[in-house]
Amino acid sequence: MTLAQEAQRRKAVRPAAEPWYLVAHRSLAAIVPLELGYLVSRPIADLFYLLWREKREATRRNYARLLNRPPDDPEVDRLARGSFRHFGHYIAELISVQGWDLDDLRDRVDIHGDEHFEEALSYGRGVIFTSAHMGSIEIASALLLLHGYRVTSVMNRLRPWWLHQWVVMVRERMGVTLLPTEGTGLRLLRALRRNELVALVLDLGVQNGEGRPVTFFGHKTYFPTAPARLARLSGAPILFGLAVRRPGGRFAAYVSPPIFADPMLDPEEDAHRTTQRVLEHFERFVARFPDQWYPFRDMFPNYGS
């Protein structure tokens, strides 16, 4: 049984009629090996790195700040190019992973910190699972499915419209309910009260001027405090987790110990403290696997632009 079929079985509903691009996706997943997808994605990623100036320059600015080097430094360019290539691998995984069976997933992935999920859920208040645009998002989603967790998340609208629809349907077939970014707070709270998982990403960039000042790689920037504020309202613990690629077509998944809000603190102080603690986990993974991060939007204000 494939991962997508397992998700549908657990939902216990008959899938609706599928658009042609999802049928094509499922067919490709069944016949195209992941390694071939990686091979095909590399020249395409290099072409996008050459042509997509806006994203390339934002990525360089971010790595320049992390390395304390100028944006045109060769090491900055190497990491930025590697990031685009890893993103190409992610697209290949988006196509391929749904065609895996459960044994494939278990055999390919080493999980570190799996016990933290059970601990977090044992409090009966749901779990706020935070992650980032990094590594293999598909593998992380598949692991949640493997454990039988019900997941609700939010997603910005993508362009063009068919890309948005494709990603939404792929996520839904993996058992993830996606909500728009606006007006969803109550629905997220209800999911937590059902002892389910709410998944939120941290690295949204500084363009919108949202979030609270925090320290990231020794520099002041802004990250969203929604996970911290949701934890304070609900009492739910926060986990940080992700999956990264390892040699030989393998993956490693990591989950942090639970992080709790402190209701005894001032709300703003608590939001800052909790967000900073979550970011410490994220920062360690970026330091270990820098080119598996996808920082395609400015993560630091007024730097190199």
ABEGO torsion letter per residue (X at the ends): XBAAAAAAAAAGBBBBBBBAAAAAAAAAAAABBAAAAAAAAAAAAAAAAAABAAAAAAAAAAAAAAAGBBAABAAAAAAAAAAAAAAAAAAAAAAAAAABBAAAAAAABBBBGAAAAAAAAAAGAEBBBBBBBBEBAAAAAAAAAAAGBBBBBBBBBBOBAAAAAAAAAAAAAAGBBBBBABGAAAAAAAAAAAGBBBBBBABAEAAAGBEBBBBBGGBBBBBBAAAAAAAAAAGBBBBBBBBBBBBGGBBBBBBBBBBBBBAABBAAAAAAAAAAAAAAAAAAAAAABAAABBBABBABBGBGX
